[in-house]
Amino acid sequence: MNACWHSGRRFARTLHRVLVSGLLLLVGSPSAASAGGWEETPFLRGLVVRAQAEHRVVLLRVGRRYCIECEQMDRALARTESELRGYLRARYDAGAGEGRDVARRYNVVRFPTLLVLGEDGLERGRVSEVLPPRELARRVDRARRKTLEQRSAAPGSPARALRLGREWAARGERRRAEALLGQVVQGDPDNRKGLAAQALLALGDLLYLRSLGRGGEAERTLTRLRRSYPRSPDAERALVPLTRAMAAQGRGKDALALLLDGARDAAGHGRVARFCELTGQRLQLGLQHARKALALSPRDAGHRAVLAALLHATGAVEPARASWQQALRLLQKR
C-alpha cells in the first residue's frame, strides 16, 4: 500500500513536469536571451509559467522607442548582473506587440518602468526612476522581499512615503496614492524639503493624468503646484503634463500658446517639442522647436532623442535612426 502511494506521488510529479513543458510549448518558448540574460519580448504567459515551475521572481523592463531614460536604466541594469542573476528577466517595448499588452495589464504609464512580479505574475513593486546601479538593485530586492502593500503599512520617513505614493499613483490606485501623497504635502506645506511639490506632481501627472485620464483634476493639481511653489524645479517639470491635461480637455491651442510663450531657451523649445511628440499634435512645429533646442544645447542627448521620435512620427525613419544613434553617442560621453 505504501509503495503504491509513493509510486502515485512520483507519477503526479512526472505528470506535472510534462504538463508544464507542454504549456510552455503552447504559449511560446523563451526567446533568445540578450547580453546580460535579458530576454527580448517573450510571451508573458510563458514567462509566468516558467517562474511558477522554477519558483523565481520576474523582472520586466518596460520602455518605449527613442527613450533616453530607458537607455540609462538599461546601462544601470547591466552593472547589476550579479545581484539580478537569480531573476527571470525580460525587456518590452510598450508601443508594440506583447509589450503593449504588458503595459496595459500592469498600467505602465511612465517610461522606463521596472516591474517586479512574484512567481504568480502579480506585481510586488516597481521602479520608474533612473538610479545608480546599487540603489536600483536595492529597490528590486526590497520589492522582492515585501509587497507594496506591506511596505506601505509603515511608510516611515516623508521621503519614503513619497516614493510609495508614486508607486501607487503609477498603478492608478487612487485611494492609497492620495492618502500617502497628501500626507507628504501636509508634512511639508512650505516645500522647504522639496517634497510637497514632488507629491503634487505625482498626483497631477502620474495619478490623475496618466493613470486615470482625469484631465480636469490633473490641471487643477498641477496649477496648484505652479502657483504654490513657483520657484520649485517641479513647477517647471509640471508644465508639459499641465499642457497635456489642457489638450485632453480640448484646449490644445491654449496649451500650445502657454508653451510657446516660454520658448526662449533650450529648455523652453524642448518643452514645445516634447508636447508635440506626446500629443501627436503639430508635429512639424515640434520638429522646428526640437532643432532650435539642439542649436542652443547641441550636446543634450534628450533633445536629440525627442527629435528622433518626432522624425519617426512624420515618417522620416532613417533620419530618426540617425538622430537616435547621435543621442546614444552623446549619452556615452557623459
NUVOTOR-454385 format. One record per residue (C-alpha): residue number from 0; y, z, x. Coordinates in nm, 3 decimals, padded with zeros to 5 digits. Example, Ala and Ser with C-alpha at 12.3 -4.5 7.8 and 13.67 -1.06 7.14 Angstrom:
% residues 2
{num 0; Y -00.450; Z 00.780; X 01.230} .
{num 1; Y -00.106; Z 00.714; X 01.367} .
% end
This chain:
% residues 334
{num 0; Y 00.000; Z 00.000; X 00.000} .
{num 1; Y 00.239; Z 00.097; X 00.283} .
{num 2; Y 00.152; Z -00.219; X 00.476} .
{num 3; Y 00.224; Z -00.431; X 00.169} .
{num 4; Y 00.561; Z -00.259; X 00.124} .
{num 5; Y 00.663; Z -00.332; X 00.487} .
{num 6; Y 00.545; Z -00.693; X 00.451} .
{num 7; Y 00.761; Z -00.723; X 00.141} .
{num 8; Y 01.068; Z -00.597; X 00.330} .
{num 9; Y 01.007; Z -00.842; X 00.615} .
{num 10; Y 00.972; Z -01.124; X 00.364} .
{num 11; Y 01.301; Z -01.019; X 00.194} .
{num 12; Y 01.487; Z -01.015; X 00.526} .
{num 13; Y 01.346; Z -01.357; X 00.617} .
{num 14; Y 01.440; Z -01.495; X 00.276} .
{num 15; Y 01.797; Z -01.357; X 00.315} .
{num 16; Y 01.836; Z -01.532; X 00.652} .
{num 17; Y 01.707; Z -01.859; X 00.505} .
{num 18; Y 01.945; Z -01.834; X 00.208} .
{num 19; Y 02.245; Z -01.758; X 00.431} .
{num 20; Y 02.157; Z -02.051; X 00.658} .
{num 21; Y 02.121; Z -02.279; X 00.357} .
{num 22; Y 02.455; Z -02.166; X 00.214} .
{num 23; Y 02.623; Z -02.235; X 00.546} .
{num 24; Y 02.492; Z -02.590; X 00.532} .
{num 25; Y 02.616; Z -02.629; X 00.177} .
{num 26; Y 02.969; Z -02.504; X 00.237} .
{num 27; Y 03.018; Z -02.661; X 00.576} .
{num 28; Y 02.910; Z -02.566; X 00.924} .
{num 29; Y 03.162; Z -02.424; X 01.173} .
{num 30; Y 03.396; Z -02.678; X 01.320} .
{num 31; Y 03.415; Z -02.722; X 01.693} .
{num 32; Y 03.598; Z -02.428; X 01.844} .
{num 33; Y 03.914; Z -02.498; X 02.036} .
{num 34; Y 04.011; Z -02.330; X 02.360} .
{num 35; Y 04.002; Z -01.954; X 02.325} .
{num 36; Y 03.745; Z -01.951; X 02.046} .
{num 37; Y 03.976; Z -02.054; X 01.758} .
{num 38; Y 03.813; Z -02.294; X 01.512} .
{num 39; Y 04.032; Z -02.563; X 01.364} .
{num 40; Y 04.038; Z -02.575; X 00.981} .
{num 41; Y 03.683; Z -02.471; X 00.893} .
{num 42; Y 03.584; Z -02.426; X 00.529} .
{num 43; Y 03.697; Z -02.076; X 00.435} .
{num 44; Y 03.390; Z -02.013; X 00.220} .
{num 45; Y 03.160; Z -02.086; X 00.511} .
{num 46; Y 03.365; Z -01.863; X 00.738} .
{num 47; Y 03.333; Z -01.570; X 00.495} .
{num 48; Y 02.958; Z -01.624; X 00.460} .
{num 49; Y 02.927; Z -01.608; X 00.838} .
{num 50; Y 03.141; Z -01.294; X 00.850} .
{num 51; Y 02.910; Z -01.126; X 00.598} .
{num 52; Y 02.598; Z -01.234; X 00.782} .
{num 53; Y 02.733; Z -01.120; X 01.119} .
{num 54; Y 02.935; Z -00.818; X 00.992} .
{num 55; Y 03.252; Z -00.938; X 01.160} .
{num 56; Y 03.623; Z -00.926; X 01.080} .
{num 57; Y 03.803; Z -01.259; X 01.028} .
{num 58; Y 04.139; Z -01.368; X 01.171} .
{num 59; Y 04.321; Z -01.663; X 01.017} .
{num 60; Y 04.635; Z -01.804; X 01.175} .
{num 61; Y 04.820; Z -01.999; X 00.906} .
{num 62; Y 05.110; Z -02.213; X 01.022} .
{num 63; Y 05.279; Z -02.540; X 00.948} .
{num 64; Y 05.375; Z -02.859; X 01.128} .
{num 65; Y 05.672; Z -02.859; X 01.368} .
{num 66; Y 05.691; Z -02.478; X 01.372} .
{num 67; Y 05.819; Z -02.331; X 01.699} .
{num 68; Y 05.734; Z -01.975; X 01.590} .
{num 69; Y 05.374; Z -02.084; X 01.522} .
{num 70; Y 05.355; Z -02.221; X 01.875} .
{num 71; Y 05.494; Z -01.895; X 02.013} .
{num 72; Y 05.235; Z -01.691; X 01.821} .
{num 73; Y 04.956; Z -01.918; X 01.947} .
{num 74; Y 05.069; Z -01.859; X 02.304} .
{num 75; Y 05.067; Z -01.482; X 02.248} .
{num 76; Y 04.721; Z -01.504; X 02.089} .
{num 77; Y 04.592; Z -01.697; X 02.390} .
{num 78; Y 04.678; Z -01.392; X 02.603} .
{num 79; Y 04.480; Z -01.155; X 02.379} .
{num 80; Y 04.141; Z -01.324; X 02.423} .
{num 81; Y 03.963; Z -01.011; X 02.548} .
{num 82; Y 04.094; Z -00.797; X 02.257} .
{num 83; Y 04.013; Z -01.056; X 01.989} .
{num 84; Y 03.680; Z -01.185; X 02.117} .
{num 85; Y 03.481; Z -01.000; X 01.851} .
{num 86; Y 03.664; Z -01.158; X 01.556} .
{num 87; Y 03.581; Z -01.480; X 01.373} .
{num 88; Y 03.898; Z -01.682; X 01.431} .
{num 89; Y 04.037; Z -01.993; X 01.267} .
{num 90; Y 04.366; Z -02.185; X 01.252} .
{num 91; Y 04.505; Z -02.364; X 00.947} .
{num 92; Y 04.797; Z -02.592; X 00.866} .
{num 93; Y 04.940; Z -02.468; X 00.535} .
{num 94; Y 05.059; Z -02.816; X 00.447} .
{num 95; Y 04.723; Z -02.993; X 00.447} .
{num 96; Y 04.372; Z -02.975; X 00.304} .
{num 97; Y 04.187; Z -02.647; X 00.342} .
{num 98; Y 04.495; Z -02.488; X 00.493} .
{num 99; Y 04.689; Z -02.548; X 00.173} .
{num 100; Y 04.416; Z -02.369; X -00.024} .
{num 101; Y 04.409; Z -02.077; X 00.221} .
{num 102; Y 04.788; Z -02.035; X 00.199} .
{num 103; Y 04.773; Z -02.042; X -00.181} .
{num 104; Y 04.482; Z -01.797; X -00.204} .
{num 105; Y 04.646; Z -01.534; X 00.019} .
{num 106; Y 05.008; Z -01.605; X -00.084} .
{num 107; Y 05.117; Z -01.702; X 00.266} .
{num 108; Y 05.491; Z -01.761; X 00.234} .
{num 109; Y 05.606; Z -01.704; X 00.590} .
{num 110; Y 05.502; Z -01.900; X 00.897} .
{num 111; Y 05.327; Z -01.821; X 01.110} .
{num 112; Y 05.111; Z -01.558; X 00.940} .
{num 113; Y 04.807; Z -01.397; X 01.096} .
{num 114; Y 04.570; Z -01.273; X 00.823} .
{num 115; Y 04.314; Z -01.001; X 00.893} .
{num 116; Y 04.022; Z -01.025; X 00.649} .
{num 117; Y 03.724; Z -00.798; X 00.602} .
{num 118; Y 03.376; Z -00.949; X 00.601} .
{num 119; Y 03.411; Z -00.967; X 00.220} .
{num 120; Y 03.702; Z -01.211; X 00.257} .
{num 121; Y 03.956; Z -00.960; X 00.122} .
{num 122; Y 04.283; Z -00.917; X 00.310} .
{num 123; Y 04.321; Z -00.597; X 00.510} .
{num 124; Y 04.662; Z -00.678; X 00.656} .
{num 125; Y 04.885; Z -00.948; X 00.802} .
{num 126; Y 05.129; Z -01.008; X 01.086} .
{num 127; Y 05.412; Z -01.256; X 01.034} .
{num 128; Y 05.622; Z -01.179; X 01.340} .
{num 129; Y 05.625; Z -01.330; X 01.686} .
{num 130; Y 05.527; Z -01.033; X 01.901} .
{num 131; Y 05.429; Z -00.969; X 02.263} .
{num 132; Y 05.051; Z -01.004; X 02.314} .
{num 133; Y 04.975; Z -00.631; X 02.342} .
{num 134; Y 05.169; Z -00.539; X 02.028} .
{num 135; Y 05.010; Z -00.829; X 01.841} .
{num 136; Y 04.662; Z -00.707; X 01.937} .
{num 137; Y 04.753; Z -00.351; X 01.832} .
{num 138; Y 04.871; Z -00.468; X 01.490} .
{num 139; Y 04.548; Z -00.662; X 01.436} .
{num 140; Y 04.335; Z -00.364; X 01.538} .
{num 141; Y 04.535; Z -00.133; X 01.311} .
{num 142; Y 04.469; Z -00.364; X 01.015} .
{num 143; Y 04.101; Z -00.385; X 01.106} .
{num 144; Y 04.066; Z -00.006; X 01.101} .
{num 145; Y 04.279; Z 00.066; X 00.792} .
{num 146; Y 04.373; Z -00.147; X 00.494} .
{num 147; Y 04.736; Z -00.192; X 00.395} .
{num 148; Y 04.675; Z 00.043; X 00.103} .
{num 149; Y 04.550; Z 00.315; X 00.339} .
{num 150; Y 04.835; Z 00.263; X 00.585} .
{num 151; Y 05.090; Z 00.277; X 00.302} .
{num 152; Y 04.967; Z 00.614; X 00.177} .
{num 153; Y 05.169; Z 00.787; X 00.451} .
{num 154; Y 05.424; Z 00.534; X 00.580} .
{num 155; Y 05.577; Z 00.777; X 00.831} .
{num 156; Y 05.894; Z 00.658; X 01.002} .
{num 157; Y 06.153; Z 00.434; X 00.829} .
{num 158; Y 06.072; Z 00.155; X 01.074} .
{num 159; Y 05.706; Z 00.174; X 00.977} .
{num 160; Y 05.796; Z 00.182; X 00.606} .
{num 161; Y 05.999; Z -00.135; X 00.664} .
{num 162; Y 05.703; Z -00.307; X 00.830} .
{num 163; Y 05.466; Z -00.205; X 00.549} .
{num 164; Y 05.720; Z -00.308; X 00.285} .
{num 165; Y 05.746; Z -00.651; X 00.443} .
{num 166; Y 05.370; Z -00.691; X 00.421} .
{num 167; Y 05.369; Z -00.602; X 00.052} .
{num 168; Y 05.664; Z -00.834; X -00.010} .
{num 169; Y 05.484; Z -01.122; X 00.161} .
{num 170; Y 05.181; Z -01.056; X -00.060} .
{num 171; Y 05.401; Z -01.067; X -00.369} .
{num 172; Y 05.321; Z -00.706; X -00.466} .
{num 173; Y 05.649; Z -00.621; X -00.634} .
{num 174; Y 05.598; Z -00.253; X -00.719} .
{num 175; Y 05.482; Z -00.147; X -00.374} .
{num 176; Y 05.735; Z -00.364; X -00.189} .
{num 177; Y 06.029; Z -00.238; X -00.393} .
{num 178; Y 05.920; Z 00.125; X -00.351} .
{num 179; Y 05.890; Z 00.109; X 00.029} .
{num 180; Y 06.188; Z -00.116; X 00.098} .
{num 181; Y 06.406; Z 00.072; X -00.150} .
{num 182; Y 06.317; Z 00.391; X 00.038} .
{num 183; Y 06.432; Z 00.227; X 00.362} .
{num 184; Y 06.768; Z 00.124; X 00.210} .
{num 185; Y 06.827; Z 00.474; X 00.072} .
{num 186; Y 06.747; Z 00.629; X 00.410} .
{num 187; Y 06.996; Z 00.407; X 00.596} .
{num 188; Y 07.280; Z 00.349; X 00.345} .
{num 189; Y 07.537; Z 00.258; X 00.611} .
{num 190; Y 07.291; Z 00.039; X 00.802} .
{num 191; Y 07.357; Z 00.239; X 01.117} .
{num 192; Y 06.994; Z 00.190; X 01.222} .
{num 193; Y 06.996; Z -00.174; X 01.113} .
{num 194; Y 06.709; Z -00.106; X 00.872} .
{num 195; Y 06.881; Z -00.133; X 00.532} .
{num 196; Y 06.992; Z -00.491; X 00.592} .
{num 197; Y 06.641; Z -00.587; X 00.708} .
{num 198; Y 06.491; Z -00.428; X 00.397} .
{num 199; Y 06.727; Z -00.618; X 00.165} .
{num 200; Y 06.649; Z -00.941; X 00.347} .
{num 201; Y 06.276; Z -00.882; X 00.297} .
{num 202; Y 06.327; Z -00.809; X -00.071} .
{num 203; Y 06.551; Z -01.108; X -00.135} .
{num 204; Y 06.373; Z -01.365; X 00.080} .
{num 205; Y 06.005; Z -01.267; X 00.106} .
{num 206; Y 05.955; Z -01.099; X -00.231} .
{num 207; Y 06.193; Z -01.247; X -00.488} .
{num 208; Y 06.244; Z -01.597; X -00.347} .
{num 209; Y 05.927; Z -01.700; X -00.167} .
{num 210; Y 05.658; Z -01.489; X -00.336} .
{num 211; Y 05.781; Z -01.453; X -00.694} .
{num 212; Y 06.012; Z -01.753; X -00.724} .
{num 213; Y 06.286; Z -01.541; X -00.885} .
{num 214; Y 06.595; Z -01.726; X -00.768} .
{num 215; Y 06.840; Z -01.507; X -00.961} .
{num 216; Y 06.706; Z -01.181; X -00.822} .
{num 217; Y 06.692; Z -01.330; X -00.475} .
{num 218; Y 07.054; Z -01.443; X -00.495} .
{num 219; Y 07.176; Z -01.105; X -00.619} .
{num 220; Y 06.987; Z -00.915; X -00.348} .
{num 221; Y 07.096; Z -01.143; X -00.063} .
{num 222; Y 07.456; Z -01.144; X -00.188} .
{num 223; Y 07.445; Z -00.763; X -00.190} .
{num 224; Y 07.323; Z -00.771; X 00.170} .
{num 225; Y 07.603; Z -01.001; X 00.285} .
{num 226; Y 07.870; Z -00.800; X 00.103} .
{num 227; Y 07.743; Z -00.456; X 00.204} .
{num 228; Y 07.674; Z -00.533; X 00.570} .
{num 229; Y 07.881; Z -00.842; X 00.660} .
{num 230; Y 07.869; Z -00.774; X 01.036} .
{num 231; Y 07.492; Z -00.733; X 01.044} .
{num 232; Y 07.288; Z -01.010; X 01.211} .
{num 233; Y 07.081; Z -01.011; X 00.893} .
{num 234; Y 07.386; Z -01.118; X 00.692} .
{num 235; Y 07.378; Z -01.444; X 00.886} .
{num 236; Y 06.998; Z -01.472; X 00.856} .
{num 237; Y 07.032; Z -01.430; X 00.480} .
{num 238; Y 07.247; Z -01.741; X 00.442} .
{num 239; Y 06.967; Z -02.001; X 00.435} .
{num 240; Y 06.747; Z -01.809; X 00.186} .
{num 241; Y 07.057; Z -01.736; X -00.024} .
{num 242; Y 07.144; Z -02.105; X -00.047} .
{num 243; Y 06.779; Z -02.189; X -00.121} .
{num 244; Y 06.792; Z -01.940; X -00.408} .
{num 245; Y 07.108; Z -02.110; X -00.536} .
{num 246; Y 06.942; Z -02.451; X -00.512} .
{num 247; Y 06.638; Z -02.321; X -00.701} .
{num 248; Y 06.872; Z -02.243; X -00.990} .
{num 249; Y 07.017; Z -02.593; X -00.996} .
{num 250; Y 07.323; Z -02.517; X -00.782} .
{num 251; Y 07.233; Z -02.723; X -00.480} .
{num 252; Y 07.584; Z -02.867; X -00.441} .
{num 253; Y 07.739; Z -02.520; X -00.430} .
{num 254; Y 07.476; Z -02.408; X -00.181} .
{num 255; Y 07.537; Z -02.703; X 00.048} .
{num 256; Y 07.915; Z -02.657; X 00.027} .
{num 257; Y 07.873; Z -02.295; X 00.138} .
{num 258; Y 07.668; Z -02.401; X 00.438} .
{num 259; Y 07.897; Z -02.688; X 00.532} .
{num 260; Y 08.194; Z -02.453; X 00.528} .
{num 261; Y 08.032; Z -02.255; X 00.808} .
{num 262; Y 07.910; Z -02.554; X 01.012} .
{num 263; Y 08.144; Z -02.500; X 01.306} .
{num 264; Y 07.895; Z -02.427; X 01.584} .
{num 265; Y 07.532; Z -02.499; X 01.675} .
{num 266; Y 07.403; Z -02.220; X 01.450} .
{num 267; Y 07.608; Z -02.345; X 01.155} .
{num 268; Y 07.490; Z -02.703; X 01.194} .
{num 269; Y 07.137; Z -02.573; X 01.237} .
{num 270; Y 07.155; Z -02.388; X 00.905} .
{num 271; Y 07.258; Z -02.706; X 00.724} .
{num 272; Y 06.970; Z -02.895; X 00.886} .
{num 273; Y 06.724; Z -02.616; X 00.801} .
{num 274; Y 06.837; Z -02.607; X 00.438} .
{num 275; Y 06.787; Z -02.981; X 00.402} .
{num 276; Y 06.444; Z -02.960; X 00.563} .
{num 277; Y 06.322; Z -02.671; X 00.346} .
{num 278; Y 06.458; Z -02.804; X 00.017} .
{num 279; Y 06.391; Z -03.173; X 00.080} .
{num 280; Y 06.750; Z -03.248; X -00.026} .
{num 281; Y 06.998; Z -03.472; X 00.158} .
{num 282; Y 06.760; Z -03.545; X 00.445} .
{num 283; Y 06.995; Z -03.790; X 00.616} .
{num 284; Y 07.270; Z -03.528; X 00.612} .
{num 285; Y 07.020; Z -03.283; X 00.758} .
{num 286; Y 06.946; Z -03.526; X 01.041} .
{num 287; Y 07.316; Z -03.557; X 01.120} .
{num 288; Y 07.357; Z -03.182; X 01.146} .
{num 289; Y 07.033; Z -03.136; X 01.343} .
{num 290; Y 07.169; Z -03.379; X 01.602} .
{num 291; Y 07.507; Z -03.202; X 01.604} .
{num 292; Y 07.329; Z -02.869; X 01.663} .
{num 293; Y 07.138; Z -03.020; X 01.956} .
{num 294; Y 07.453; Z -03.176; X 02.102} .
{num 295; Y 07.606; Z -02.826; X 02.115} .
{num 296; Y 07.286; Z -02.649; X 02.220} .
{num 297; Y 07.059; Z -02.906; X 02.388} .
{num 298; Y 06.808; Z -02.652; X 02.524} .
{num 299; Y 06.731; Z -02.492; X 02.187} .
{num 300; Y 06.367; Z -02.564; X 02.101} .
{num 301; Y 06.419; Z -02.452; X 01.741} .
{num 302; Y 06.687; Z -02.714; X 01.673} .
{num 303; Y 06.463; Z -02.977; X 01.831} .
{num 304; Y 06.172; Z -02.871; X 01.604} .
{num 305; Y 06.388; Z -02.895; X 01.290} .
{num 306; Y 06.495; Z -03.244; X 01.397} .
{num 307; Y 06.125; Z -03.335; X 01.433} .
{num 308; Y 06.048; Z -03.206; X 01.083} .
{num 309; Y 06.338; Z -03.400; X 00.932} .
{num 310; Y 06.243; Z -03.720; X 01.114} .
{num 311; Y 05.887; Z -03.686; X 00.983} .
{num 312; Y 06.015; Z -03.627; X 00.629} .
{num 313; Y 06.215; Z -03.952; X 00.645} .
{num 314; Y 05.911; Z -04.149; X 00.764} .
{num 315; Y 06.007; Z -04.170; X 01.133} .
{num 316; Y 05.670; Z -04.039; X 01.251} .
{num 317; Y 05.676; Z -04.150; X 01.616} .
{num 318; Y 06.032; Z -04.021; X 01.681} .
{num 319; Y 05.925; Z -03.697; X 01.512} .
{num 320; Y 05.632; Z -03.658; X 01.752} .
{num 321; Y 05.856; Z -03.732; X 02.048} .
{num 322; Y 06.110; Z -03.471; X 01.933} .
{num 323; Y 05.831; Z -03.216; X 01.887} .
{num 324; Y 05.700; Z -03.278; X 02.239} .
{num 325; Y 06.050; Z -03.221; X 02.370} .
{num 326; Y 06.065; Z -02.895; X 02.175} .
{num 327; Y 05.739; Z -02.782; X 02.336} .
{num 328; Y 05.869; Z -02.866; X 02.681} .
{num 329; Y 06.184; Z -02.663; X 02.615} .
{num 330; Y 05.968; Z -02.374; X 02.496} .
{num 331; Y 05.758; Z -02.394; X 02.811} .
{num 332; Y 06.072; Z -02.348; X 03.024} .
{num 333; Y 06.170; Z -02.020; X 02.857} .
% end
